[in-house]
Amino acid sequence: MTKKLLTPSQKQRAMIMWLEEKQNIEKVMSRFNCSLRSMRYWKKRWSGTADSLKRDTSKPRKNHPNAHTKKERKQIEKIIRKNPEISYAELLGELRIKFSYSRTYLGLRRFINKNLKHIIPKQDYTKHIAKPYNTPPMLGIKMQMDIKFIPKLCYIGNDPENEYYQFTMIDETTRERFIYPYRDKSSYSARDFISRSLAYFGYLPYFMQTDNDYAFVHPKGTGHGKEHLVTALTRKLNIQHVLIRPYTPRHNGKVERSHRTDNTRFYSKLQFKSYHELKIKMEKWCITYNNTPSSTLRNKFGKRTWQSPIQKREELLEQLHENKNNFKIEFEAKHKPKKLEARNKTDLPSTKKLKKVIIRCIRFLEEKPVDGEIKYSLTKNVTLDKRVKQPLVNPYPKLRIIQAA
């Protein structure tokens, strides 16, 4: 609660009670709700009248000798009223040419912001109105990919110049993510990450959406006649690579929102000394994220049931198995894909091995398979690790899901 300002007569009454009537100063301070410092300040100024205790203004009585003159103020107002949309740099140049103006740019800008702000028209900025976004109804249709810089404060090792990046791939329908750290942000790392993420998800998307980073596409005006590594990989796997509008990260909103969750729940507490330790902790965080219920996911009836990405994926696989006649599923029928096993759980196989697995698992069928020709059971192919409640690498065959017309 703020204190009320005392009038000069009240201050005079306090001085009389303290100095003439010899009352206790603490009693006077309590009555007028003032401090000891204020009482001593009033005592120095008090001459026996209430006028001596009037509050002085903090505004100086005279202007600074180098302040703008009235003539200069009129010149500035004249130009601004004539051309309200003029910039500060253009205004400075016009003042120097017409009126021999000798002030600096910053001095002119400070003077206008302090004294002539009322004559400058306010600009109407059109607020962005979010349009409804059509999230794919089935998994394997569209994925979003992005790169996040890992804060340097998390690294407590001996080489502070090291930089680490988190590559993220998220399925728009299930919000299931796969993340992996790299020491650089290059096209080779992006190609390797795409291979690892597809081996993790176990199915191929129709669309893969990224921003215009040089790790995903050649910068404008470069790479003439050369095919980007990511473009070559997506063309080989028959995935359409979609680029968002430049400088518009909201178009990649789902993966950007997941990065905000990483900042608040993972990187705010993360500390690592080596790249190997970072991979171990990032793997645990990926498992935790994919098993955390989210309010954005809804069941098949459109109700909010706080499902986790893993639960949402299982629900969609069950729907796909029940309505298999309405979908065209493409994958290799003769040989089941082998599970990708590694000695260390944090290290996936090399890129060459991943390429062989992806090429071996994918077979594009032109026509819808006839019942009995291809045997498959989607729900049984999902294998879960009981300890971490997370599907193993490559849990079910490579799928390409097409809704029948």
C-alpha positions as CSV (number, residue, x, y, z in Angstrom):
1,M,0.0,0.0,0.0
2,T,1.4,3.4,-1.0
3,K,1.7,6.2,1.5
4,K,-0.3,9.4,1.0
5,L,1.6,12.6,0.4
6,L,1.3,15.1,3.3
7,T,0.2,18.6,2.8
8,P,2.5,21.5,4.0
9,S,0.1,22.2,6.9
10,Q,0.4,18.6,8.0
11,K,4.1,18.8,7.9
12,Q,4.1,22.0,9.9
13,R,1.9,20.4,12.5
14,A,4.3,17.5,12.8
15,M,7.2,20.0,13.3
16,I,5.3,21.8,16.0
17,M,4.4,18.6,17.9
18,W,8.1,17.5,17.8
19,L,10.1,20.7,18.2
20,E,7.8,23.0,20.2
21,E,5.5,20.7,22.2
22,K,8.5,18.3,22.8
23,Q,6.4,15.2,22.0
24,N,8.1,11.8,21.4
25,I,9.3,11.6,17.7
26,E,8.1,8.0,17.4
27,K,4.6,9.0,18.4
28,V,4.7,11.9,15.8
29,M,6.0,9.5,13.1
30,S,3.2,7.0,13.8
31,R,0.5,9.6,13.7
32,F,1.6,11.1,10.4
33,N,2.9,7.9,8.9
34,C,6.3,9.2,7.9
35,S,9.9,8.1,8.4
36,L,12.7,9.5,10.6
37,R,14.5,10.6,7.5
38,S,11.6,12.7,6.3
39,M,11.3,14.3,9.8
40,R,14.9,15.4,9.7
41,Y,14.6,16.7,6.2
42,W,11.6,18.8,7.1
43,K,13.4,20.1,10.2
44,K,16.2,21.5,8.0
45,R,13.8,23.3,5.7
46,W,11.2,24.5,8.2
47,S,11.4,28.3,8.9
48,G,8.2,28.5,11.0
49,T,5.8,28.8,8.0
50,A,4.0,26.1,5.9
51,D,5.3,27.6,2.6
52,S,8.8,26.5,3.5
53,L,7.6,22.8,3.5
54,K,6.1,22.9,0.1
55,R,7.2,20.0,-2.2
56,D,9.7,21.1,-4.8
57,T,9.2,19.8,-8.3
58,S,11.9,17.5,-9.8
59,K,11.6,19.2,-13.2
60,P,14.4,21.7,-13.8
61,R,13.3,25.3,-14.0
62,K,15.5,26.0,-17.0
63,N,16.2,24.0,-20.2
64,H,19.6,22.6,-20.9
65,P,21.8,25.0,-23.0
66,N,22.2,22.4,-25.7
67,A,18.5,21.5,-25.9
68,H,16.4,21.9,-29.0
69,T,15.2,25.4,-29.5
70,K,11.7,26.4,-30.4
71,K,12.8,27.2,-33.9
72,E,14.1,23.7,-34.4
73,R,11.0,22.2,-32.9
74,K,8.8,24.1,-35.5
75,Q,11.1,23.0,-38.3
76,I,10.8,19.3,-37.3
77,E,7.0,19.6,-36.8
78,K,6.6,21.2,-40.2
79,I,8.4,18.3,-42.0
80,I,6.6,15.6,-40.0
81,R,3.1,17.1,-40.6
82,K,3.9,17.4,-44.3
83,N,5.1,13.8,-44.6
84,P,3.9,11.7,-41.6
85,E,5.5,8.5,-43.0
86,I,9.0,9.9,-43.2
87,S,11.7,7.8,-41.6
88,Y,14.2,9.2,-39.0
89,A,17.1,9.0,-41.4
90,E,15.2,10.9,-44.2
91,L,14.1,13.5,-41.7
92,L,17.6,14.1,-40.5
93,G,18.9,14.5,-44.1
94,E,16.1,16.9,-45.0
95,L,16.7,19.0,-41.9
96,R,20.4,19.2,-42.7
97,I,19.8,20.3,-46.3
98,K,17.0,22.9,-45.6
99,F,17.8,24.2,-42.2
100,S,21.5,23.3,-41.5
101,Y,20.5,21.0,-38.7
102,S,23.5,20.1,-36.6
103,R,22.1,17.5,-34.2
104,T,23.0,13.8,-34.2
105,Y,20.6,11.0,-35.3
106,L,20.1,9.7,-31.7
107,G,19.5,13.2,-30.4
108,L,16.8,13.8,-33.0
109,R,15.2,10.5,-32.3
110,R,15.1,11.0,-28.5
111,F,13.6,14.5,-29.0
112,I,10.8,13.2,-31.2
113,N,10.0,10.3,-28.9
114,K,9.8,12.6,-25.9
115,N,8.1,15.7,-27.3
116,L,6.5,15.0,-30.7
117,K,5.2,11.4,-30.3
118,H,1.6,12.7,-30.5
119,I,1.9,14.0,-34.1
120,I,3.3,10.7,-35.5
121,P,0.4,8.5,-36.8
122,K,0.2,5.1,-35.2
123,Q,0.8,2.2,-37.6
124,D,-1.9,-0.5,-37.7
125,Y,-0.3,-3.9,-37.5
126,T,-2.5,-6.7,-38.8
127,K,-2.5,-9.4,-36.1
128,H,-2.0,-12.9,-37.4
129,I,-5.1,-15.0,-37.1
130,A,-4.3,-18.7,-37.0
131,K,-6.1,-20.7,-39.6
132,P,-7.5,-24.2,-38.8
133,Y,-4.9,-26.9,-39.5
134,N,-5.9,-30.3,-40.9
135,T,-4.0,-32.9,-38.9
136,P,-3.8,-36.2,-40.8
137,P,-6.2,-38.8,-39.5
138,M,-3.8,-41.7,-39.8
139,L,-0.1,-42.3,-39.1
140,G,2.4,-42.4,-41.8
141,I,1.0,-39.5,-43.8
142,K,3.1,-36.5,-42.7
143,M,6.1,-35.9,-40.4
144,Q,7.8,-32.7,-39.3
145,M,11.6,-32.4,-38.9
146,D,13.7,-29.7,-37.3
147,I,17.0,-28.9,-35.7
148,K,17.5,-27.5,-32.2
149,F,20.8,-26.1,-30.8
150,I,21.6,-27.7,-27.4
151,P,22.4,-24.9,-24.9
152,K,26.1,-24.6,-24.0
153,L,25.3,-24.3,-20.3
154,C,24.4,-28.0,-20.3
155,Y,27.9,-29.0,-21.3
156,I,30.3,-29.2,-18.3
157,G,33.2,-31.0,-20.1
158,N,36.7,-29.9,-20.7
159,D,36.2,-28.5,-24.3
160,P,33.7,-25.6,-24.1
161,E,34.0,-24.9,-27.8
162,N,32.1,-28.1,-28.7
163,E,28.6,-27.5,-30.2
164,Y,25.8,-30.1,-30.2
165,Y,22.6,-30.2,-32.1
166,Q,19.3,-32.1,-31.6
167,F,17.6,-33.4,-34.7
168,T,13.9,-34.1,-34.2
169,M,11.4,-36.0,-36.3
170,I,7.7,-36.1,-35.1
171,D,4.6,-37.7,-36.6
172,E,1.8,-35.2,-36.8
173,T,-0.9,-37.6,-36.0
174,T,0.5,-39.5,-33.0
175,R,3.0,-36.8,-31.8
176,E,5.5,-39.6,-31.4
177,R,9.1,-38.3,-31.7
178,F,12.5,-39.6,-32.4
179,I,15.5,-37.4,-31.4
180,Y,19.2,-37.9,-31.9
181,P,22.2,-35.6,-31.1
182,Y,24.9,-34.7,-33.6
183,R,28.1,-32.6,-33.3
184,D,27.4,-30.6,-36.4
185,K,24.5,-29.3,-38.5
186,S,25.2,-30.6,-41.9
187,S,23.5,-32.3,-44.8
188,Y,25.3,-35.5,-43.9
189,S,24.0,-35.4,-40.4
190,A,20.5,-34.8,-41.7
191,R,20.6,-37.7,-44.1
192,D,21.9,-40.0,-41.4
193,F,19.2,-38.8,-39.0
194,I,16.4,-39.4,-41.6
195,S,17.6,-43.0,-42.0
196,R,17.7,-43.6,-38.3
197,S,14.3,-42.0,-37.7
198,L,12.6,-44.1,-40.4
199,A,14.2,-47.2,-39.0
200,Y,12.8,-46.2,-35.6
201,F,9.2,-45.4,-36.7
202,G,9.0,-48.5,-38.9
203,Y,6.9,-46.8,-41.6
204,L,7.4,-44.3,-44.4
205,P,5.5,-41.0,-44.5
206,Y,4.1,-39.5,-47.7
207,F,5.2,-35.9,-46.7
208,M,8.3,-34.8,-44.7
209,Q,8.1,-31.1,-43.8
210,T,11.2,-29.1,-42.9
211,D,12.3,-25.5,-42.8
212,N,14.7,-23.9,-45.3
213,D,17.9,-24.7,-43.3
214,Y,21.0,-25.5,-45.4
215,A,21.0,-28.9,-43.8
216,F,17.8,-29.7,-45.7
217,V,18.0,-27.7,-48.9
218,H,20.6,-25.7,-50.8
219,P,20.5,-22.0,-49.9
220,K,19.0,-19.7,-52.5
221,G,21.4,-19.0,-55.3
222,T,23.7,-22.0,-54.6
223,G,23.9,-25.6,-55.5
224,H,23.1,-25.2,-59.2
225,G,23.1,-28.6,-60.9
226,K,23.7,-30.4,-57.7
227,E,21.2,-32.5,-55.8
228,H,21.0,-32.1,-52.1
229,L,21.7,-35.2,-50.0
230,V,18.3,-35.0,-48.3
231,T,16.5,-34.5,-51.6
232,A,18.3,-37.5,-53.1
233,L,17.3,-39.7,-50.1
234,T,13.6,-38.6,-50.1
235,R,13.5,-39.1,-53.9
236,K,14.9,-42.6,-53.5
237,L,12.3,-43.5,-50.8
238,N,9.5,-41.8,-52.7
239,I,8.8,-39.2,-49.9
240,Q,7.7,-35.8,-50.9
241,H,9.9,-33.2,-49.2
242,V,7.8,-30.1,-48.3
243,L,9.4,-26.8,-47.4
244,I,7.6,-24.2,-45.2
245,R,7.5,-20.5,-45.9
246,P,10.9,-18.8,-45.0
247,Y,11.1,-17.2,-41.6
248,T,7.7,-18.7,-40.5
249,P,8.4,-21.3,-37.9
250,R,4.8,-21.5,-36.9
251,H,4.2,-23.6,-40.0
252,N,6.3,-26.3,-38.3
253,G,4.4,-25.7,-35.1
254,K,4.2,-29.3,-33.8
255,V,7.9,-29.9,-33.7
256,E,8.6,-26.3,-32.5
257,R,6.2,-26.9,-29.6
258,S,8.0,-30.1,-28.7
259,H,11.2,-28.1,-28.6
260,R,9.7,-25.7,-26.0
261,T,8.9,-28.8,-23.9
262,D,12.5,-29.9,-24.3
263,N,13.6,-26.5,-22.9
264,T,11.4,-26.6,-19.8
265,R,11.6,-30.2,-18.9
266,F,14.9,-31.5,-20.2
267,Y,17.5,-28.9,-21.0
268,S,16.8,-26.8,-17.9
269,K,18.2,-29.7,-15.8
270,L,20.6,-31.4,-18.2
271,Q,24.3,-31.6,-17.6
272,F,26.6,-33.8,-19.6
273,K,30.4,-34.2,-20.0
274,S,30.6,-36.2,-23.2
275,Y,28.8,-37.0,-26.4
276,H,28.2,-40.5,-25.3
277,E,26.5,-39.3,-22.0
278,L,24.4,-36.9,-24.0
279,K,23.0,-39.8,-26.2
280,I,22.2,-41.9,-23.2
281,K,20.2,-39.1,-21.5
282,M,18.5,-38.1,-24.7
283,E,17.4,-41.6,-25.3
284,K,15.8,-41.7,-21.8
285,W,14.1,-38.3,-22.4
286,C,12.7,-39.6,-25.8
287,I,11.2,-42.6,-24.0
288,T,9.7,-40.3,-21.3
289,Y,8.3,-37.9,-23.8
290,N,6.6,-40.6,-25.9
291,N,5.0,-42.1,-22.9
292,T,3.7,-38.8,-21.4
293,P,-0.1,-38.2,-21.8
294,S,-1.0,-35.1,-23.8
295,S,-4.2,-33.1,-24.0
296,T,-3.8,-32.5,-27.7
297,L,-4.4,-36.2,-28.6
298,R,-8.0,-37.3,-28.9
299,N,-9.5,-40.8,-29.4
300,K,-11.4,-42.0,-32.4
301,F,-14.6,-40.4,-31.1
302,G,-13.0,-37.0,-30.9
303,K,-12.9,-36.9,-27.1
304,R,-9.9,-35.7,-25.1
305,T,-8.7,-38.7,-23.2
306,W,-5.1,-37.7,-22.3
307,Q,-3.4,-40.3,-24.4
308,S,0.4,-40.7,-24.8
309,P,1.9,-40.8,-28.3
310,I,2.5,-44.6,-27.9
311,Q,-1.1,-45.2,-26.9
312,K,-2.3,-43.1,-29.8
313,R,-0.2,-45.1,-32.2
314,E,-1.5,-48.4,-30.8
315,E,-5.1,-47.1,-31.3
316,L,-4.5,-46.2,-34.9
317,L,-2.9,-49.5,-35.6
318,E,-5.9,-51.3,-34.3
319,Q,-8.2,-49.1,-36.4
320,L,-6.0,-49.9,-39.4
321,H,-6.2,-53.6,-38.7
322,E,-10.0,-53.5,-38.4
323,N,-10.5,-51.4,-41.6
324,K,-7.7,-53.1,-43.6
325,N,-10.0,-53.4,-46.6
326,N,-10.2,-49.6,-46.9
327,F,-6.4,-49.2,-47.0
328,K,-3.6,-50.2,-49.3
329,I,-0.6,-51.4,-47.3
330,E,2.7,-51.7,-49.0
331,F,5.7,-53.7,-47.6
332,E,7.8,-56.7,-48.4
333,A,5.8,-59.9,-48.3
334,K,8.4,-62.6,-48.7
335,H,10.9,-61.7,-46.0
336,K,10.2,-60.0,-42.7
337,P,12.6,-57.2,-41.8
338,K,15.2,-58.1,-39.3
339,K,15.3,-56.2,-36.1
340,L,18.1,-53.7,-35.9
341,E,20.2,-54.8,-33.0
342,A,23.2,-53.0,-31.6
343,R,25.7,-53.8,-28.9
344,N,25.0,-50.5,-27.1
345,K,21.3,-49.5,-26.9
346,T,22.2,-45.8,-27.3
347,D,24.1,-46.5,-30.6
348,L,22.0,-47.4,-33.6
349,P,23.7,-49.3,-36.5
350,S,25.8,-47.5,-39.1
351,T,24.2,-45.5,-41.9
352,K,25.2,-48.1,-44.5
353,K,23.4,-50.8,-42.6
354,L,20.3,-48.6,-42.2
355,K,20.2,-47.9,-45.9
356,K,20.3,-51.6,-46.7
357,V,17.5,-52.3,-44.2
358,I,15.3,-49.5,-45.6
359,I,15.8,-50.6,-49.2
360,R,15.2,-54.2,-48.4
361,C,12.0,-53.5,-46.4
362,I,10.3,-51.3,-48.9
363,R,8.5,-52.7,-51.9
364,F,6.1,-50.5,-53.8
365,L,3.0,-52.4,-55.0
366,E,1.0,-50.9,-57.9
367,E,-2.2,-52.7,-57.1
368,K,-4.0,-53.5,-53.9
369,P,-2.9,-56.9,-52.5
370,V,-5.5,-59.7,-52.7
371,D,-6.6,-61.2,-49.4
372,G,-4.5,-64.3,-48.6
373,E,-1.7,-63.3,-50.9
374,I,0.1,-61.2,-48.2
375,K,-0.2,-62.3,-44.6
376,Y,0.3,-59.6,-42.0
377,S,-0.8,-58.8,-38.5
378,L,-0.1,-55.2,-37.5
379,T,-0.9,-55.5,-33.8
380,K,1.2,-58.6,-33.3
381,N,4.2,-57.1,-34.9
382,V,4.5,-54.4,-32.3
383,T,7.0,-55.6,-29.6
384,L,7.3,-53.6,-26.4
385,D,10.2,-53.6,-24.0
386,K,8.7,-54.3,-20.5
387,R,11.4,-52.4,-18.7
388,V,11.0,-49.1,-20.6
389,K,7.6,-49.6,-22.1
390,Q,8.9,-48.4,-25.4
391,P,8.9,-50.2,-28.8
392,L,12.2,-51.6,-29.9
393,V,14.0,-50.3,-33.0
394,N,12.0,-51.2,-36.1
395,P,9.1,-52.7,-34.2
396,Y,6.9,-53.5,-37.2
397,P,7.4,-53.8,-41.0
398,K,7.9,-50.8,-43.1
399,L,4.4,-49.6,-44.0
400,R,3.1,-47.2,-46.6
401,I,-0.6,-46.6,-45.8
402,I,-2.9,-45.4,-48.6
403,Q,-6.6,-44.7,-48.0
404,A,-8.7,-46.2,-50.8
405,A,-10.7,-43.7,-52.9
